[in-house]
Amino acid sequence: MKFYFRLQYRRMIRLLEELGLHPVIALVLAVTAFLGLSMLLFIKIELAEWGYWGMTIFVLTNLGKEKRNDHLKAIFNRCLEFPVPLGSGMNKLPERAN
């Protein structure tokens, strides 16, 4: 699973760089937006805490699904057992069609 989280981290960093944002600035903006919107939600709606409980339960039930876990195990067991050699296919030039 460590490989999976590293991969997701690299994808997020690349996306932020493509958007022209520094990762630390993006993190500060995301935390500030989350806290600000949460405070606004709790001020405007009486039962907002139940919405957070509902979202938590929804996320936890979806993360623990057996089908998803089996899929991740199948992917990452293959990645760890069969590493791709660094130079495989890199030393060949494309052939010209006549």
N, C-alpha and C positions, 0 to 999 in steps of 0.2 A: 504494500500500500504506500510505502514511502516513495516509490517511483511515481505512482499516480499523483500524489500531492505535489511532487517536484514538477511533474509535467503540467499540472494545472497552474502552478505558480509561474512557470515560464510562459505559458500561454497568456496569462493575465498581464505580465510585464510587457510582453510584445504588443498586446492590444493597446495598453496605455501609451507605449512609445509611439505606436502608429497614430494615435489620437493627439500626440504632442504633449502629453501630461507626464510630469515626474511622478513616479510611484508613491513617494511619501506625501506629496501634495494631494494626490488622488485619495489616499487612505484618510488623510485629515478631512478632506471634503466629504467623503462617504460617512465617516463617523459623525461629523457635525450635522449632516443632512438627516441621518437616522435619528440622532438625539432630538434635533429640532422638530422633525415631523412627529416623533413619538410624543413629545411634550404637547404639541398642538393637538394631537389625537386625544390625549388624556384630558386636555382642557375642554374640548368640544363634545366628547362622547363619554357618557357615564360608564358604560360597560366595555370600555376599550381593553381592559385587562383580560377579558374573556377572549377577545380576538387574538391576543398574543398567545394565550394558552392553546387556542385552536390551531394557530399556525405552527406552534411547537409540536403538537401531537401529529399534525399532518406531515411535517418534515420527518419526524422520527419514524413514523410508520412507513413512509416511502423509502427511507434509507435502509430499512431492515428487511426489505422484501427478498425472499429466497431467490427469485429469478435474477434479480440484479446482482446479488452477491455471487451467484454461480457464474454469471457472465464475467464479472470482474476477476474472479479466480481463474477462469479459463484464459483470459487475456494475459494476465500478469504472470501466470505460471509459464506460459509460452515465451514471454519476453525474457524471463530469467533463465530458462533452460536452454534456449537456442539463441545465443547472442549473434548478431550479424557481424562478420569480420569487417574491419574498417576499410580495407581496400577492395572489397568485392564489387566488381563491375566498374570501378573508377578508372581503371587503366585502359579501357577500350574506348575507341572513338567511334562515333556513329558511321555506318557504312553508307556510301552513296548508292542511290538507285540508278540503274542505267536505263 
